[in-house]
Amino acid sequence: MYKNVCRLLFCLSVWALASCAAPGPQPPLRSEVFVLSYRQGLDLLERYRLREAEHHFERCIQLDPGAYEGHWQLGRLHLMQGRIEDGIASLHRAWELEPGLQAARQLILETYLGRGKEALEQGRFKEARHYFAGALNVDSTGYEPLYQSALAALWLKDNLAADSLFRKTIDHHPAILKVRWHYLQVQLLLGRNPKAMPAQYRFPDAIPDTGNIGGRFTEVAKAMGVNKFNGGRSSGWADFDGDGDLDLAALGHPELYYYRNDGGHFANLTKESGLILPEGGIGTQVADYDNDGDADVYITRDGWFGPGKKHLFQNDGRAHFKDVTDQAGVGNENGSTFCASWGDFDRDGWLDIYLGNGTGAIGDSTNVLFRNNHQGTFTDVAARAGVDNRKQTLSTAFGDYDGDGWPDLYLENFTQPNVLYHNNGNGTFTDVTAQTGTAADQVDGFITFFLDYNNDGLLDIFVGNWSQYDVVLEDRVAGRATHPRDRSVLLRNNGNSTFTDVAEEAGLARALGTMSGVPGDFDYDGYLDLFLGNGGPTMERRELSTMFRNNGNGTFADVTAQVGVLNLGKLHGVTFADYDQDGDLDLYTPVGGARPGDQWENTLYRNEGFGNHWIVFQLKGTRSNRDGIGAKIRVKAGDLFQFAEVASGYSFGCSNSLEQEFGLGKHSRVDQVEVQWPSGQIDRYQNLEADRFVLLEEGAAAPKKVR
């Protein structure tokens, strides 16, 4: 900016120097000494010789303290030196001397706002408030000064100040939806009834209220000791210590934590466990890669932040972990990895892992397929297998979409068409995206996973789409998608190796800002529901998580408020698991943004029950991989049929409990269970009692009741 101003000044006559920066009254003539010093200062400023230029502008002020030009240029120079307060003081003096100098006013305003936003992102909220207050002094009704001041108050948890500032922002800028949205959230924080708000301040939400659906969740993270405060990224559940209940690995930026489940509380035993990673990461992928009967952990790094070494932690069965990354050969240090998925692609009984490296950050964007060599080492065979994709892969998932017994591979590619690879059964894959209709190239997807949402025994595909904040709010107002590239996608499996996008008819086709999500039957009515974690990287984004209840007729309803999982933050790596072993799915949500100041507490929602029956299966492979990942389970109870395939590591690095939970509705018994193992073994069992935890061991004549 300063170069353009200097060139203008040089072109004007001596007596017009003062009027070149902005319109205003003609100033008096300056002395020849003043003009000479001023011109020399401009010349030095043009050549970025700041200290020498500073001397000449100070000389101008000494010669004529009432001439605004010296103060104006000195203020700009100080800003270039990083002397913000000095610069603003000089600019204020120039503006005071020449009220028509709008360039000084604008530069003061931009400086206050820029410094305030920087402080906000860094978590220096009081400093941010100070700068935004300065901006308000310059422009008391401007949108940015008002809105940013309100955001700073919100981050400081000064809700009364935020209430006043958001209301004033609406008064002066009534058409901006996100201000009304924030104002609504502040009313809730203050314990006020939003319906009592004056009409001119309400957010015109079109999401219907479905009423009481018979159950609810309670937030218990702090009480249970798992309210990790960080830039939350992902989570993984398993019985790491072999004591019969589910423990938790929670990953963020920074740090990886290990929480041991002690019944009524979780103990943070990160240091004792050896599951230590101070720098944190993105995805938490849990699986028994060495088939020794315990859960190991693979951490993907570092996504949008650039290349990062991945880490494989081997469990000794007692939740003591050893970092075996280097000897296993799975570090992939040059990859900017977002997420990964476990799967036995060659069906040799050992789990392999596929990495999505295409975040667009600096690094190698080639995806990796690590084949398990059975001896604690892995080999990258992506090129040989034909899956060395170089697109912007964020999320990956294994799933046998065509039912031929071989796990296929689906890639979500951000801003680019997705890819479906068909497993040929000979160590290679074929890109079948075009013929299957699975590109989902009309959206900018973020996460993906397989599920059977309509209980027809076929794997469907969900693609969650990240969206711009304004579009998310516009869609809430419209109750539908208003922009074609910002909605979710639900690809229904047609049973003939083709898929149809049914998101609109299913009630899922609106922008949500989705960054994570998991399927799970939270009310145990026999139909898979969806929980989506939403958000975005900017400090202003505070949008709700979303719980979609499956209506059992191919449609979904937003029941977020009704079931008590209103999480207003930035959710990643959300997971379902029955941590308290009471027979229902609880929900853990890592929360946090990309900026250092965007830190939140993770949340744990305990399911209080919805009054339905259930059965939970624990799988133990013998010829297949020990976890039974890739196994297909078919459950029949009366007229209710369900199908699931065991998976780990999909979506945003999510690792739900590998226990397979099936809601039975009002059915008190299971008529038939069929397990098709990756080895090809098929086991069938009849007449099982409901409301039980059951062990299914590959090839066993009968299931074993666990509890």
Phi, psi and omega in degrees: 000317188296330182296318180296319179297316181298317181298320178298317182297321181295331185279345185266159179289163185301314185284354178253009183303319187290336185263002186286332186281330184196157178294153180166178180294151179294126179282164176292163178295143176263156181291160179298323179295318178299311183297319180297313180296321180295315180296320178296320177298318179296319180298317179291324177295321178300326181264010176061032174264080196291319183294319179292320178298320180303319180300318183289321179289325174295324176297321178299318181294322177295320181291323183210086183300336181271000178273120187289337187302317181296318178295320180299310182289324178294322177297316179296319180297318180296322177297320178295331178277353183085010179269075192297309183297318178298317181298315180296321179299317179293320179295320177300318180296318178297317180294323177296318180288329180225087182302339179280359182278077183294336178297323178292314178303314183294322180291323175299313181298312180297324179293313179301314183293317180296315179293324179294317179294321177298315179296321179299314180296329181274356179086013177266074193290323178294320177296319178300315179300320179301312181293319180293327175297322175298319178296321178295326177295331179278320183220092189286345181241002181293147184298307185297313178301318180292310185295314181293325176297320178294320178296318179298318178297322179296316179293330177280357182062027173269076191292330178293318177294318178299319179302312182294318183289319178294321178298317179294324178297318178296320179304319184267339183221068190291343187272355187271113188296321187293336176290317177296322179297313178296321180297321176299316181295324179295322177300320179294320178296328180274001178076022181266157178275113181301332181290343179272358179294144173303145187303324185289350181251356185284150171270124186280071185284130180260003181287121185288153175269114183277353180080186181294127179248017168095008179190178185196160173254153175235132181281122187227017187302313181294317180297327181269353176083023182238025181272057179305131181257112185185186168276084188299139182238305186204175182207155179213136182247140173188162173275077187295327185259002174072023182262005173101354176236169188271128175260173189227133168252123182239123185248143176210188167244097009258179165076148172247129180246146171245121178250118176273132179281114179251027179093269182274004184197161174249140177254130177281102182245036182304309183297315182294329184281335186083003179275068191248126178208083187302328184283347179072193183182205187250294189251147176243105182252117186252130177188158178269083187289336184255010174055037180255007173094009176225165186270125176258170186228131174242128183250125175265145181212155357226027169053232182298341184278352179114188181299147178201137179294132175279163183224132174249121180252120180268131182266137178270005180098349180239023180064035168249120190250147176235132178283110184247023185306308186294315180290333178278339178077033184241023183290323178042056190295333184272355181272134174271076192277135176265293184221172181210164180224141173271142175187148178265081189293332181256004174054043178261007179090005181231136185283133174256171181218135181249132184248134172264114187252011193260049182287345185090355175286167180295130181146183179280119183269007181283127177291157187232138171242108179270113177274133180284122182270004175078349184245026180087007179236162180228155177230133178285116181240020185301315181295315180297325182277348179082024181237025179278061184295143180241017177277184184276066183287121176255319186229144182226155179205135170269142176186139182272084188290332183257003173069025181268005177094353182248129182290122177271178189222127179243135181242130171265120183247111184299127180065005180227162180300140175288170183226134171246121177257126175272130178282120183278352178081007180232022181091002179235163179234157176235134177289114182242024185302311185297311184287339179267345179073039187245015184294328183047042186277003177271000181227168175253078188294162182229319180225163177205157172196159174271150174195160172250089187283336185249013174055041177254007178081012180237143180280122173264175183229130173252137175237113177272137188247129172284146187218157176292147185303313182300322181291321177304314183287323176299322180288328175296321180290319182280335184074018182197176178286131177250347178229128189295335185265006189244012184253168175284166178230134173237109182265108179278130178286121183276355179083003180231030181066027170230160181229153177232132178284116182242021184301320183294311180291338178277351180083022182249001190269066169218160181289136181229350185069037189288128176241351180198165178177156179214147171271149177180142181273083189292333181257002176055040175268001177099005180230135183291128175262176181230130169247127182242128175266127189239165178156199181186168189283341183281153184293339181281343189283118174221088179243159188282144163297165183224126172254116176259118177272130178284120182281354179082005180234022181091001180239163180232152177234139177284111181240025186306308182293321185294328182260000171081032178243039178287097181247110186262085182198217177234102189261132175229156168053041182288148184216148172260142174191146176269080188291332183260006172055038178257007174088027171212163185274121173266169190225125176248135184229101169296136185230135176163151181259189184271343182270151180302328180276352185269060183257141182221165171272134172296155182235148176233120180256116177274129179281122181272001176097148181235012171081016180249161177278167186199167169212141182237131181249132168256131183257144176224104179282148175243298172282326176277175176302149189303323181283345185072021178297129186098349178292145179252131182239127177243128185235130178236126176224105185060234180270006182262124177240137178223154181220139177212151174238130184292132184214159177210133171098014181275188177056227181265064179064032185278142172227085170304162170305139178282355168298142182254110184263132178234121173281142184244004182062233181266005180282129183263357177219157174255123183287317184207141173233132175235130177243120175256107185280157178303332179290344186105345177299135176239124178245138179231140179223149181237156167054064178258143176290146176279173176059046181223152168263125189232135175267126175249109179259134184304124178085356182289145182289332182215152176287162180240125178289127180269312177196000000 
